Amino acid sequence: MWRWHFFASIVVVPVLLVLATTGLIYLLRFQLEPLLHPDLLKVEQPAGIDFQQPYNAQLDAAQRAYPDATPTSVAEPRSADRPTVITAEMPDGTAREIYVNPWGADVLGSMNPDTTLSGYAVRLHADLMAGAWGDRLMELGACWALVSALMGYYLFFRGRRARARKPRSLRSWHARFGVVAGIGLLTLLVSGLPWTGFWGGQVQELATKQGTSMWSLDHGAESDPASTLDESLPHSHAVPWGAGKTEVPRSEGEGHEGAVANVDTAIEVADEQGLRHPMTVALPDGDDGVYSAIGYAFDAPSDEKTVHVDRFGGQVVSTYGYDDYPLLAKVVSQGIGLHEGRSLGLVSFWASISMCVLIIASCVTGPLMWWRRRRRGAGLGAPRGRMPVTGSPWLLVGLLALGVFLPFFGITLLVVLLLDRFVVRRVPALAGWFNTQ
């Protein structure tokens, strides 16, 4: 176990360092970004004024300032000292966030959300900004990290006596960090698997064949604002639906000369339907599109709900919310809330931050342990492992089960075992380097 825990760390440590560091940045995005961009993300309420400008007026101001941009959504301010955020698409296809002072409808400026610190963190966290290859590498590291965490718990309980003899050693600290971080790590890894390209894609395909889905997109409306900083959006609104199709909500223009409703109408109607503020309103797509008002659900995935409002008459066309999700999608939605440290308010927020810090500490103390125990000129310094895989039926069953559940782990484990059996052990130089003698 120690030997495989060691070899797993070669893949796991770099991946976990990236995931934990970028995850920490993402958790703190609402504290960090206003400090980095105070001219865009902070406003002051004028003395004696207690009403904000209509959102339609703010949208008009943004369109005058950026005539080439195509607005896609309007997000209400998070508080009295935050701006209205209008997400738009530029002619080159990139996203743009336009910030408007809600008290005077004056445009503060704009930026590409992908180029913010949080934006880079999100993209690195997803696939190292390397597309499919990056996604596969992150998934491989996550699968091995899950197995490594399980091996770490085995080592923790088997190494109690050794740690008792040296309670303040680096090994003891690594074990203490790991035994706490492992709980959060397993939770984060399992709840993050639905996002992975291979595992998530295969499970979603299997779920679709069974008439269900891991995701719960309102699969007809235009409710996909491309904002990385808007905490009110449920992720399910940006993930393709895999199970069936329904009629696309559309506005009925017959009998109307031009649009009657606007963003303010959509928010007022959605408020009457019980949606929480601050809302995000996805703007109509095409002449017969609808306003899609998405309720604030940051701290409660069960509150996720969208109300589609006719752009002409202002009536409710349809609604879609958590209660409409398949059971599997509800589970995934709750898992996402835990993964992002938002389901239980400040408790899960600080718990997630603590887990990220402890995971980073484990990733640092592990290599330091190896650096201290290695002997120069004695090869890699890997722990010895004399017991074959078939030496324990429980070990074999466990590896087979994990290999089936996590195909990337199973395939790479098989490759490594074959290399070890037929190459490393038969070449004396390699056998000495990898300490297989």
TORNUTI-421044 format. One line per 3 residues: number of its first residue (from 1); their letters; for each residue x, y, z of C-alpha. Coordinates in steps of 0.2 Angstrom, whole numbers. Layout:
N
NUM) A) X/Y/Z; ... .
This chain:
437
1) MWR) 0/0/0; 14/12/4; 23/8/-12 .
4) WHF) 7/11/-23; 3/27/-12; 20/33/-17 .
7) FAS) 19/30/-35; 1/37/-36; 8/53/-29 .
10) IVV) 18/56/-45; 2/59/-54; -9/64/-40 .
13) VPV) 1/78/-32; 3/90/-47; -16/87/-51 .
16) LLV) -22/90/-33; -11/105/-32; -19/113/-47 .
19) LAT) -37/108/-42; -35/114/-24; -26/130/-28 .
22) TGL) -39/135/-42; -53/129/-31; -47/140/-17 .
25) IYL) -47/155/-29; -64/151/-35; -71/149/-18 .
28) LRF) -64/167/-14; -69/175/-31; -82/186/-23 .
31) QLE) -69/193/-11; -54/194/-23; -62/201/-39 .
34) PLL) -69/217/-31; -51/220/-24; -43/217/-41 .
37) HPD) -56/227/-50; -64/240/-38; -67/252/-53 .
40) LLK) -79/239/-60; -86/229/-46; -89/242/-33 .
43) VEQ) -102/257/-33; -108/269/-20; -126/273/-16 .
46) PAG) -129/292/-18; -135/300/-2; -153/303/-1 .
49) IDF) -157/291/-16; -165/274/-12; -171/268/-29 .
52) QQP) -161/261/-43; -163/264/-62; -174/252/-72 .
55) YNA) -165/238/-79; -171/241/-96; -163/259/-95 .
58) QLD) -147/251/-89; -147/239/-103; -150/253/-116 .
61) AAQ) -135/262/-108; -124/246/-110; -129/244/-128 .
64) RAY) -125/263/-132; -108/260/-124; -104/244/-133 .
67) PDA) -115/244/-150; -106/229/-157; -110/218/-142 .
70) TPT) -125/207/-142; -132/206/-124; -137/189/-118 .
73) SVA) -142/192/-99; -144/204/-86; -140/200/-68 .
76) EPR) -146/210/-53; -133/218/-41; -128/206/-27 .
79) SAD) -129/221/-14; -131/240/-14; -112/242/-17 .
82) RPT) -111/231/-32; -115/234/-50; -128/227/-62 .
85) VIT) -119/214/-73; -124/213/-92; -116/198/-101 .
88) AEM) -114/200/-119; -107/191/-134; -94/201/-145 .
91) PDG) -93/199/-164; -78/187/-162; -88/175/-151 .
94) TAR) -80/180/-134; -90/184/-119; -90/201/-111 .
97) EIY) -96/207/-94; -102/225/-94; -104/233/-77 .
100) VNP) -117/247/-75; -120/258/-59; -138/254/-55 .
103) WGA) -140/271/-46; -137/282/-61; -137/269/-76 .
106) DVL) -119/275/-80; -108/261/-88; -92/258/-78 .
109) GSM) -83/247/-90; -81/229/-96; -70/214/-96 .
112) NPD) -69/197/-103; -74/185/-88; -62/172/-94 .
115) TTL) -47/184/-92; -50/187/-74; -41/178/-60 .
118) SGY) -57/168/-56; -59/165/-75; -41/158/-77 .
121) AVR) -44/147/-61; -60/140/-68; -52/135/-84 .
124) LHA) -37/128/-76; -48/118/-64; -58/111/-78 .
127) DLM) -45/105/-91; -29/115/-88; -34/126/-103 .
130) AGA) -29/112/-114; -45/105/-121; -49/87/-121 .
133) WGD) -31/81/-117; -31/92/-102; -48/86/-97 .
136) RLM) -42/68/-98; -26/71/-88; -36/80/-74 .
139) ELG) -48/65/-74; -34/53/-73; -26/62/-58 .
142) ACW) -43/63/-50; -46/44/-52; -29/40/-44 .
145) ALV) -32/53/-31; -48/44/-25; -38/28/-24 .
148) SAL) -23/36/-16; -35/43/-2; -42/26/1 .
151) MGY) -24/19/3; -20/33/14; -33/29/26 .
154) YLF) -27/11/26; -9/17/30; -16/29/43 .
157) FRG) -24/15/54; -9/3/51; 4/16/55 .
160) RRA) -3/21/72; 11/13/82; 24/20/72 .
163) RAR) 17/38/73; 15/36/92; 34/34/93 .
166) KPR) 37/50/83; 22/61/86; 30/77/79 .
169) SLR) 38/69/64; 34/75/46; 26/58/44 .
172) SWH) 14/61/58; 9/78/52; 6/71/34 .
175) ARF) -5/58/42; -15/71/52; -17/82/37 .
178) GVV) -22/67/26; -35/60/38; -45/76/39 .
181) AGI) -42/81/21; -46/64/15; -65/66/19 .
184) GLL) -66/82/10; -56/75/-4; -66/60/-7 .
187) TLL) -82/71/-7; -75/83/-19; -68/70/-31 .
190) VSG) -84/60/-31; -95/76/-33; -84/82/-47 .
193) LPW) -84/66/-57; -100/71/-67; -91/85/-75 .
196) TGF) -77/74/-82; -77/71/-100; -75/52/-100 .
199) WGG) -83/46/-84; -96/59/-84; -100/57/-102 .
202) QVQ) -101/38/-101; -112/39/-85; -123/52/-93 .
205) ELA) -125/41/-109; -130/26/-98; -142/37/-88 .
208) TKQ) -150/43/-104; -153/25/-110; -162/22/-94 .
211) GTS) -174/37/-97; -165/49/-84; -151/61/-84 .
214) MWS) -137/68/-72; -141/85/-78; -157/95/-78 .
217) LDH) -156/109/-92; -172/117/-96; -170/110/-113 .
220) GAE) -179/122/-124; -176/140/-117; -162/151/-119 .
223) SDP) -155/152/-101; -136/150/-103; -128/166/-98 .
226) AST) -109/165/-100; -104/172/-83; -90/165/-72 .
229) LDE) -94/177/-58; -113/176/-56; -116/165/-41 .
232) SLP) -135/164/-44; -134/153/-59; -137/134/-56 .
235) HSH) -124/125/-67; -138/114/-74; -143/128/-85 .
238) AVP) -127/127/-94; -126/108/-97; -134/99/-112 .
241) WGA) -149/89/-108; -148/71/-114; -165/63/-111 .
244) GKT) -178/68/-123; -185/85/-130; -199/96/-126 .
247) EVP) -207/110/-135; -196/126/-134; -205/140/-125 .
250) RSE) -209/154/-137; -217/171/-136; -234/173/-145 .
253) GEG) -233/189/-155; -250/188/-163; -260/203/-159 .
256) HEG) -245/213/-153; -236/227/-162; -219/225/-155 .
259) AVA) -213/219/-139; -222/225/-123; -213/216/-109 .
262) NVD) -194/220/-105; -181/215/-92; -191/224/-78 .
265) TAI) -207/215/-82; -198/198/-82; -191/201/-65 .
268) EVA) -208/208/-58; -217/192/-65; -204/181/-58 .
271) DEQ) -205/189/-41; -223/186/-41; -219/167/-44 .
274) GLR) -208/167/-29; -191/167/-36; -177/173/-25 .
277) HPM) -167/189/-28; -154/193/-35; -161/186/-52 .
280) TVA) -152/184/-68; -163/186/-84; -158/178/-100 .
283) LPD) -163/189/-114; -174/183/-129; -166/173/-142 .
286) GDD) -174/178/-159; -190/187/-162; -201/174/-153 .
289) GVY) -189/171/-139; -194/173/-121; -186/181/-105 .
292) SAI) -179/168/-94; -178/174/-76; -167/162/-66 .
295) GYA) -169/163/-47; -155/165/-34; -150/147/-29 .
298) FDA) -132/149/-23; -135/143/-5; -149/131/-9 .
301) PSD) -149/120/-25; -167/115/-21; -172/133/-24 .
304) EKT) -166/132/-43; -180/138/-54; -183/147/-70 .
307) VHV) -198/157/-76; -200/160/-94; -210/176/-98 .
310) DRF) -218/181/-115; -209/195/-122; -225/203/-129 .
313) GGQ) -239/200/-116; -228/198/-101; -237/182/-95 .
316) VVS) -228/166/-89; -225/154/-103; -218/140/-93 .
319) TYG) -208/136/-78; -194/124/-74; -186/120/-57 .
322) YDD) -178/108/-45; -194/99/-43; -194/95/-61 .
325) YPL) -177/87/-61; -175/68/-62; -169/60/-46 .
328) LAK) -152/58/-52; -151/76/-58; -156/81/-40 .
331) VVS) -142/71/-33; -129/79/-44; -136/96/-41 .
334) QGI) -134/94/-22; -117/87/-25; -112/102/-35 .
337) GLH) -118/113/-21; -107/103/-9; -92/103/-22 .
340) EGR) -93/122/-23; -95/125/-4; -112/134/-5 .
343) SLG) -125/122/0; -124/125/19; -120/143/19 .
346) LVS) -104/148/28; -102/131/36; -99/123/19 .
349) FWA) -89/138/13; -76/137/27; -76/118/26 .
352) SIS) -72/119/8; -58/132/11; -51/121/25 .
355) MCV) -51/106/14; -42/115/0; -28/121/12 .
358) LII) -26/104/20; -25/96/3; -11/108/-2 .
361) ASC) -3/104/14; -4/85/11; 3/88/-7 .
364) VTG) 18/97/1; 22/86/16; 21/70/5 .
367) PLM) 36/75/-7; 45/82/8; 44/65/17 .
370) WWR) 52/57/1; 65/70/0; 71/66/18 .
373) RRR) 70/47/17; 78/45/0; 96/40/-1 .
376) RGA) 107/48/-14; 113/36/-27; 100/23/-22 .
379) GLG) 88/26/-36; 70/33/-34; 69/29/-16 .
382) APR) 52/20/-18; 46/10/-3; 48/-9/-6 .
385) GRM) 32/-19/-10; 35/-38/-10; 17/-44/-10 .
388) PVT) 10/-48/-27; -7/-42/-32; -14/-59/-31 .
391) GSP) -7/-61/-13; -23/-55/-5; -41/-59/-12 .
394) WLL) -48/-43/-4; -34/-32/-13; -38/-41/-29 .
397) VGL) -57/-38/-27; -55/-20/-22; -43/-16/-37 .
400) LAL) -56/-24/-49; -70/-15/-42; -61/2/-42 .
403) GVF) -55/-2/-60; -72/-5/-66; -79/10/-57 .
406) LPF) -65/21/-63; -59/15/-80; -45/28/-81 .
409) FGI) -38/20/-65; -41/2/-71; -33/4/-88 .
412) TLL) -17/14/-81; -15/2/-67; -15/-13/-79 .
415) VVL) -2/-5/-90; 9/-1/-75; 7/-19/-68 .
418) LLD) 12/-26/-85; 27/-15/-87; 32/-19/-69 .
421) RFV) 30/-38/-72; 38/-39/-90; 50/-24/-91 .
424) VRR) 56/-17/-74; 59/-33/-65; 68/-40/-80 .
427) VPA) 80/-26/-82; 93/-25/-67; 96/-6/-69 .
430) LAG) 77/-3/-69; 74/-15/-55; 87/-6/-44 .
433) WFN) 80/11/-48; 62/6/-44; 67/-4/-29 .
436) TQ) 59/-20/-34; 73/-31/-29 .
